[in-house]
Each structure stands twice: as structure tokens, then as C-alpha cells.
Amino acid sequence: MSKYVPLWKYLKENNKEEYNLSYEEIKNIIGFEIDHSFLTYKKESKEYGYEVGKISMKNKTVIFNRINKY
């Protein structure tokens, strides 16, 4: 099981079209600060109906977009 599963479940359970989460909000959800490995794990979000839209190092935010399934 991936260390980011709590984040993916959070996205799926709240079911918003888009999330703009700060690094701090993500830390509160998963219990640790995101690190470089997030880039490897981000593809897992698609299994939960979301994709990573943009990672802003400057603003310390990550945007997630719901994948529309027809």
C-alpha cells in the first residue's frame, strides 16, 4: 500500500471537481510532509478518480482535478 493512499481516499470521499491543497493541508491528511517521491506516486491518484493538475513549489500547493468518467 502506498504512503499516499490516505490522500487519494480523502480526494475520493470528498468528491470535489477540483482541490487546491497546500502542502500543510496535505501534511495534515497524510501525517507527513510531501517529498520528491510524490512525483512518482502521483499517478496513483487516477485509480481514485483524480489527477494532479499542477504542483506549485512557489505557492506550496498542489491542484487535483477530478477525472470525468463517461
Buried (B, 14 or more C-beta within 10 A) or exposed (E): EEBBBEBBEBBBEEEEEEBBBEBEBBEEBBEEEBEEEBEEBBEBBEEBBBBBEEBEEEEBBBBBBBEEEE
